[in-house]
Structure formats: structure tokens, C-alpha cells
Amino acid sequence: MTAQAISTEETRPHSALFRAPSVTMTERADGSILLDSNIPLPRPVRAIGDWLEHWAEEAPERLLVAESDGSGGWRGVTYAEARAKARAIGTWLLGLRLDASRPLAILSDNTVDHALMAMAAIYVGVPVASISSAYSLMSADHEKLKSIVSLIEPGAVYVSDAQQYRSALAAISRPGMAIVASKNAEAAGANALNFDAVAAEMDEAAVDRAFAALTPETIARFLFTSGSTATPKAVINTHRMLTSSQEARAAVWPMLEAAPPIICDWLPWSHTFGANHNFNIMLRNGGTLFIDDGRPAPHLIGRTIANIKAVRPTIIFNVPRGYGMLAEALKEDAEFRDAFFSTNVIFYAAAALPQSIWDALRAMSVATTGKVTPLVASWGATETAPLATDCHFQAERSGNIGVPAPGTTVKLVPNAGKLEIRVKGANVMPGYWKQPELSAKAFDEEGFLITGDAVRFADKVRPEAGLFFDGRISEDFKLTSGTWVSVGDLRVRGISALDPVAQDIVVTGHDSDEVGFLIFPNLAACRKIAGLGEAAEGQAIISNQAVREIVARGLARLKAEGGGSSRYAARAIILAAPPDVDAGEITDKGYINQRAVLERRADDVARLQGMDDTACITPA
């Protein structure tokens, strides 16, 4: 596939999909700016379970959630089956007398049983804590897992496979903790229960009482911050946060109520993007979610491709790392392009999508369908459930995170030469569980959540044109010249300039004369460039002259764009070792932690500063 010009007709507004943005801007004497959506927030339902009740009555035989059956098909549950299972499991949970002080913890990737356990707990008022599988399966010491369990003190733990999670369970087991497993329950001890056993009986009256007692302030979930610099914090997620977030989404995406969404998604339910945004879009709107057993990893991206071909989702969700891998496959696979671009919306969030990937997707969309499939983004945090701003329009370039979501007020505060974004609304958390001091520090004197993220206007004269994500204020640094380096912006520009070699980039140069790049390579693309087979090791790939020449030319392009020493890297190193989850270098969503990489790879940073000729690459 080749790039081509995109006409105005091809980028026309998608009025059937999105509601046009409308924003009120108030500039204050102290330099801060308030932004509000003029689209009203519809009245949210009382509790998440109200959605399940509604669709179990309206569309009882519609598939709610499904997973691969291992032979090319899908197995799942309908809305009616899910309600019955949730009420039965809820009976067992109530029998354990679980509550916010003794919640349900879940150690599992996304599965149908995971979904049923979580919905059951939330239905009867027991908070759910889905904990990142990386803390169980990719960690050698389980320290983060143990700290989380010590904080929330779960009364019961569900695991998808007790044998697979055996060492994690051993690390957190305590007297009185009930354990449920879908597979190999015996591996967790004689008292562990099989999933089918806890879904076998129902106390209608007890479940009805518990469900009726729910209020918008009832805690639905504990979700955990990344813990990149400290122990993960437990973010309190109430029903009000989650239901108001989905009403805001529906208000700006009318397509959701026009036709039930079909979603094929891998984003983990231990994170707000997967659990609160994507899963709840399906549940609120009576859609169907097919659990993607792929990931943005070289050995798993093929599963995502196969699943998209089979499901043909109406909304595609992924992270920038995933879209980078999918873009490479789209260039070679016509069947995949047809399925991928038949979707209504391509959505990315959290990390800015490199412009090179944005351009490639748009060009291939036009070549495949004759028009641009909308490519949109939003911004938020675990503390905002997560929708805070939303680009419910087709932006002109990557990185536009849109305007405040209905019901959310955004405050922009001048900070270190940037505009820090703060938010207030029904979608914002009441605080962190059992951490009152951290909770108090999370809000400013007006009650706005302090995020630490920066944004800039697309066009301040037209606030409805949206905001661009401008990085984390804490990541930016000064060169010895006193010039500030905007890490977020330079990282994204660097990935585009070094396409397709760079999977991700960590920006170096703190207290140095010049900026440097530590490059995590796209191994599949690099093997292709180098003409090497799948068995080629990292060192053979990164030392290949063809690969290094692409990096050198990309560095030269960045430098030629001008703007001074803070706008380009004077040297770069391609890293042989991938980012380490246990060391906090990368999350299970594929996001790189700049600070953790810099600390752990201090020797590589020193090599950059020392200009080791055998490793460093400079602009061609």
C-alpha cells in the first residue's frame, strides 16, 4: 500500500457517528482557563447492574461476552445467562459477607468467567479488584501483588487457573481467604472451590435486597495506578463515576444507541481503559464483546489480526504500540484491511499515536474504502473512570485529545511553561482507598483533580477544535544550556522519524548538553529490513547496517526540522533487551515508563553521553 492525498470530501464530518463539539471557555485573572462542554450530561442510572437488568429483559438471547473456544469458534454467555450467573455467584459472595473492607480480588486475564465474577460482585455491592496479571505471571518476587493485597485485604480471590497462578496465590494466601478457580482448583489447596460450585445456587431474596441497596456512591471497583515510582494506589471507583462516564460517552457518540456495538478487545480489565471504558460501552449499550486473545507483542499480534477478521468489530480499540504492529500487517493483507476499515471508529487513548502511523492508517483507509475511517482519541486517568476529554470529531492530525466530556470541567493551569490539565466532575474519584493524605494531595483548593499532564490548544480562538496532549510535566527536563526539552512531544516525533525501526523511544539528556534516544526496536520490521529470519537474535538485528542507516537518516530529518537542540536527538542507541515488566519499564498495556527505563539503564545512558562509537548512531 502507498500513501496518497486525502481530499476534503474524504474527511467530511461523520455526523451519524459523533455529536459536534461545543465548548465554553472562561479565562481567569490568575491565568488559568476553564473549559466546559455545552452538551448536557444525561441522567445516569443508579448502578451498573441496571444495565444488565435492562438488556436481560430487552435482548435476553443476545451474546454479551465471548472468548475463543480454541478451535476457531467462540463460546460465551447471553445477557439472560449472564444475569442468572451473576445472581447465583452474588449469592455465594453475600454468604461470605464480603464488602469494601473485604472485597473480591481477581487474578486472571480477560475471560468469560472473569467477567461473570466481576459483574456478580458489582451487582450485589461487593467491590472488585482486578489485579494486573503481570504482577502474578511476569514478576519474580510478587512484591507489587503482595502490597496490593495487604492494602485491600480481600476476603476472596478468583483465579482463572490455580496451577498457572500457583506461586502468586502462595505469595498472598492468608487465613480465611476463599479461593475460587475455573481450572485446576486443587492446585490452590483442599479448600479451594471450582467456579461452577459458586454459581450453583441462588438466594433470590438476599440478592434482591443487596441489589436494591446499591446507591451511586457504592464502590464498584478498586483499580490500581501503575506504581511506577511507588506502591500502586487503589483508586476508588463508584457506580456514579462509571455510569456518568458512559452517559457522557453515549451523548457524544450517538452511533452507540443507533446500533449495539460489536467489540473485539484485549485491553486488560485491571486497567480503566479496558474495564471502565471498553467493557462498559458494551454493557451500557447492549453490545457484544469478543475477548481478543492477542496482544501488541510479536508472538501474539497474529491472534488480534485473526480475531478482527472473524468478528469485524464496529469499534476498534488499541494502544499506539498495537496500531504500529497492525499497520505493518495491514500493508500486506488485503483481507485484514477490508475487515479493519469496515469498522465505524478506530480509537486510541493514553499515549499519543505517532504521526507516521496515523498517516499510514488514513491512507490505507482511503485506498480500501474510498474514505477516511474516523481515527479518534480521548484522555483521562484511572481517577476519572476514565473519560475526561474526548475527540468526538475527526482531527486534522494525531494527538488531539478533544474537548471536555459532558459533565466534566477542565481547568488549565500555567505550569513550567505549559498548561497543566486538571478536572472536576461526577466521573472523578472520591479518593484513594485507605490513603487520606495522598487523597488530599490529589486535589487542588477548588476540588480539581491534579493530573500532572500537560496540554496545548489546537486553536485557542476555537476551543472546540480540541486540545493536544503535551506530555507529563514531571518528565520534561532542561539541558545544560537551560533549554527545556518537551519529552512527550519529542518522543512521538522521534518514533515517526525513525519509522519503522522504533517501536518506542526513551528520551535522555538530563543535565547534558544534548538530547539522546534509547530505542526499543520493532523487531519484526528490523528483521525485514535486515533480511534476517525469525530466529535472529536482538544483537544481530540492532547491529545491522541497514537498520542503523534508517535511524541515522531519521535523526537527520528531525534535526533538519529546526527549532534548536531540544527538538532533536544528537545520538541514539538501539537497545537489545526488551522493556522489563518486573522492573516497571513497561505496563501490560504496552506503555513505556520513561523514568524507570532511565534509572534501570543508566549504563546505556552513560554510553550515549560518552559517544561510544560502536553503539551510538548520529544523524546522517
NORBEL-V496832 format. One record per run of one state. SS is the DSSP state (a for helix, b for strand, c for the rest). FROM is the first residue (numbers start at 1). TO is the last residue. Records with the same first field share a line. If there is no record, write none. Layout:
BEGIN
SS->FROM-TO + FROM-TO
END
This chain:
BEGIN
c->1-8 + 12-22 + 28-32 + 38-48 + 59-62 + 69-73 + 96-98 + 100-101 + 103-103 + 108-111 + 124-127 + 132-133 + 138-142 + 153-155 + 162-165 + 173-177 + 184-184 + 189-192 + 199-203 + 213-218 + 225-233 + 253-254 + 259-261 + 266-271 + 285-287 + 292-300 + 312-314 + 319-319 + 333-333 + 341-344 + 350-354 + 370-373 + 385-385 + 391-399 + 405-407 + 416-417 + 426-431 + 433-435 + 442-442 + 444-448 + 458-462 + 466-466 + 476-476 + 479-483 + 486-486 + 498-501 + 509-515 + 522-522 + 531-537 + 543-544 + 561-564 + 568-570 + 576-585 + 587-591 + 593-593 + 601-601 + 611-616 + 618-620
a->9-11 + 49-58 + 79-95 + 112-123 + 134-137 + 143-152 + 166-172 + 185-188 + 195-198 + 204-212 + 239-252 + 255-258 + 272-284 + 301-311 + 320-332 + 334-340 + 355-369 + 382-384 + 436-441 + 463-465 + 473-475 + 487-497 + 523-530 + 538-542 + 545-560 + 565-567 + 594-600 + 602-610
b->23-27 + 33-37 + 63-68 + 74-78 + 99-99 + 102-102 + 104-107 + 128-131 + 156-161 + 178-183 + 193-194 + 219-224 + 234-238 + 262-265 + 288-291 + 315-318 + 345-349 + 374-381 + 386-390 + 400-404 + 408-415 + 418-425 + 432-432 + 443-443 + 449-457 + 467-472 + 477-478 + 484-485 + 502-508 + 516-521 + 571-575 + 586-586 + 592-592 + 617-617
END
